[in-house]
Each structure stands twice: as structure tokens, then as C-alpha cells.
Amino acid sequence: MSTHDNDVAVDFTVRVPAGVRFVGRTVNGSVEAAHLASDVEANTVNGAIRISTSGFAQAGTVNGSITASLGRANWSDALEFRTVNGGITLDLPADLSAEVNAKTVNGDIVTDFPLMVTGRLGPRSLHGTIGSGGRRLDLDTVNGSIRLRKST
């Protein structure tokens, strides 16, 4: 007679009213925040993060990729997107102004935005200014690429 562990998966669906900040955290599983009209913070350990919001967002995971589409670019504190094993892809408003710090160990950094380099520029590390700068955008991964795309 053998004993089998029963894996139990639980999915939560949360409806968030417009303007109400959403914070989603889990350990083993992905976080998806779609079509929100508020600011978003998402964190997990083992899972991907996918965000689309008319506000702004930040996210962190260890084993998973981060894909986020932000509708606003007027945050006041630094926004951070961090993972270890996965890429980071951000769709940002075309009028973005930010100080960007991006670093990867095994991957590339690609940006659609004109970037004035204010520090080191390499295929895997950059510090630079988009637009008039001001607000901070920190992007960090070990195994994955970083992509900054202009929203259409």
C-alpha cells in the first residue's frame, strides 16, 4: 500500500474597485492582476507575475518572470521589479521620465526609450535617464533579460 500526497491548488479571484490599491502575495503560485484601475504590488517566490493596470505597479519573485503594463508614470517613491530566475518586461507610458537602474547577470537589456547614460553602460548593466528623470525605476534579475517597451 502506497501513500500519495494530494496536491491541493487554490485559486483566488479578487475583484478590486477602481482606485483601490491591490497587494497580492503568495509563495507557490503565480500572481495575475489584470485590467486594474489602481496601483499594484505583487510578490511571490515560485511563480510568474503578470500585471496590467491603468495605475503603476511593482513586483518581485524568485523563480518566475515579471510582465507588467503600467498606465501611469507619476509614482513618487522608487518602483522595483526583481526576480532571480526569469525575465522582466515592462510596458510603460511613452511620456515616461525616470532614473533607470537595470542589472542582469545572464540576459540582455533592451529599451524602446531614448536613454541618456549617466553611469555604466554594458549589455548587462545600465544606469541612465529617460526623459527628464526624477523618479527611480530599479530592475534586477540574475537569469533573464530586461525589456522596457513603450505602450501603444
Sequence and secondary structure as in RCSB ss.txt:
>XXXX:A:sequence
MSTHDNDVAVDFTVRVPAGVRFVGRTVNGSVEAAHLASDVEANTVNGAIRISTSGFAQAGTVNGSITASLGRANW
SDALEFRTVNGGITLDLPADLSAEVNAKTVNGDIVTDFPLMVTGRLGPRSLHGTIGSGGRRLDLDTVNGSIRLRK
ST
>XXXX:A:secstr
                 TT  EEEE SBS EEEEEESS EEEE SBS EEEEESS EEEE SBS EEEEES    
SS EEEE SBS EEEEE TT  EEEEEE SBS EEESS  EEEEEE SSEEEEEETT  EEEEEE SBS EEEEE
  
